Amino acid sequence: MADKIVRTAKENKIKKWWRETIGELKKVNWPTPHEAWRLTKIVIYVILIMGALLGGLDFGFTKLIGWIVG
């Protein structure tokens, strides 16, 4: 009997969590495909710029340390 009560309580918690999750997802303001593509391009550009900047700094510091040590 106690096993059934525990299982029912767990099932009720899972059902409640699922209902709340679906309710929250309905409140989300999803971007349009145009907005999503625009934001994706911004992220790609920032990644490329940061990669180039960090790669340049790494190269420069590697040369500087090599010059100091060598």
C-alpha positions in Angstrom: 0.0 0.0 0.0 2.8 2.5 0.9 4.6 1.6 -2.3 1.5 2.6 -4.3 1.2 5.9 -2.5 4.9 6.7 -3.1 4.6 5.8 -6.8 1.4 7.9 -7.1 3.1 10.9 -5.5 6.0 10.6 -7.9 3.7 10.3 -10.8 1.8 13.4 -9.7 5.1 15.3 -9.4 6.1 14.3 -12.9 2.7 15.2 -14.3 2.8 18.6 -12.5 6.3 19.3 -13.8 5.3 18.4 -17.3 2.2 20.6 -17.2 4.2 23.5 -15.9 6.9 23.0 -18.5 4.4 23.0 -21.3 2.7 26.1 -19.8 6.1 28.0 -19.7 6.9 27.0 -23.3 3.6 28.5 -24.4 4.7 31.8 -22.9 8.0 31.9 -24.8 8.2 34.6 -27.5 9.8 32.6 -30.2 11.8 34.5 -32.9 10.7 34.5 -36.5 12.9 32.6 -39.0 14.3 36.0 -40.2 15.2 37.1 -36.7 16.8 33.7 -35.9 18.9 33.8 -39.1 20.0 37.4 -38.3 21.0 36.5 -34.8 22.8 33.3 -36.0 24.9 35.4 -38.5 25.8 37.8 -35.6 27.0 35.0 -33.5 29.1 33.5 -36.3 30.7 36.9 -37.1 31.5 37.4 -33.4 33.0 33.9 -33.2 35.2 34.6 -36.3 36.4 38.0 -35.0 37.2 36.6 -31.5 38.9 33.6 -33.0 41.1 35.8 -35.2 41.8 38.2 -32.3 42.8 35.4 -29.9 44.7 33.6 -32.6 46.7 36.8 -33.3 47.4 37.4 -29.7 48.5 33.8 -29.2 50.8 34.1 -32.2 52.2 37.4 -31.0 52.8 36.3 -27.5 54.4 33.0 -28.7 56.8 35.0 -30.8 57.5 37.4 -28.0 58.2 34.6 -25.5 60.4 32.8 -28.0 62.3 36.0 -28.6 62.8 36.6 -24.8 63.8 33.0 -24.0 65.7 32.3 -27.2 
